[in-house]
Amino acid sequence: DERGFTPHLTIGRVKFIRDKQTVLRKLSELKDLYFGEQLIDSFKVKKSTLTSRGPIYSDLLVVKAEEGS
């Protein structure tokens, strides 16, 4: 693959929410879950659009890390 690998963490995928309150309650139960530590240079919220040729990814939000933070 000529694009290379970009390390990332998929926290969740949502196609359809039938019971929003149940999802919010389950997420609240995970609020103290420790994932470890990792230095990052940006945080991105991505959207994936599935096509017959594979997914197309686009950035919905990009936040650059501040130096020394």
C-alpha positions in Angstrom: 0.0 0.0 0.0 1.6 3.3 -1.1 -0.3 5.3 1.5 1.7 3.8 4.4 0.5 3.2 7.9 -0.8 5.9 10.3 -1.2 4.6 13.8 -4.6 5.3 15.1 -7.2 4.2 17.7 -10.8 3.5 16.7 -12.8 4.1 19.8 -16.2 3.4 18.2 -18.2 3.2 15.0 -21.8 4.3 14.8 -24.2 3.3 11.9 -27.5 3.7 13.7 -28.5 4.4 17.3 -31.9 2.8 18.2 -31.6 3.7 21.9 -29.5 6.8 22.5 -29.8 6.7 26.3 -28.5 3.1 26.5 -25.5 4.1 24.4 -24.8 7.2 26.5 -25.1 5.1 29.7 -22.7 2.5 28.4 -20.2 5.2 27.4 -20.5 6.7 30.9 -19.6 3.4 32.5 -16.3 3.5 30.5 -15.4 7.0 31.6 -12.6 5.8 33.9 -11.1 3.2 31.5 -7.4 3.7 31.2 -6.0 3.3 27.6 -2.3 4.0 28.5 -0.2 6.9 27.3 1.0 7.9 23.9 2.5 11.1 22.6 0.6 12.6 19.7 1.0 15.5 17.4 -2.7 15.8 16.4 -6.2 14.5 17.2 -8.6 13.8 14.3 -12.2 12.9 14.1 -12.6 10.9 10.9 -15.6 10.0 8.7 -15.4 6.8 6.6 -17.7 6.5 3.6 -18.0 3.0 2.3 -17.9 2.5 -1.4 -17.6 -0.5 -3.7 -13.9 0.3 -4.1 -13.3 0.5 -0.4 -13.7 3.1 2.3 -13.0 6.8 1.7 -11.8 8.6 4.8 -12.2 12.3 5.5 -11.3 14.6 8.4 -14.3 16.1 10.3 -12.1 17.8 12.9 -8.3 18.2 13.3 -6.8 19.6 16.5 -3.0 20.1 16.5 -1.1 19.5 19.7 0.5 22.5 21.3 4.3 22.3 21.8 5.2 21.5 25.4 1.6 20.4 26.3 
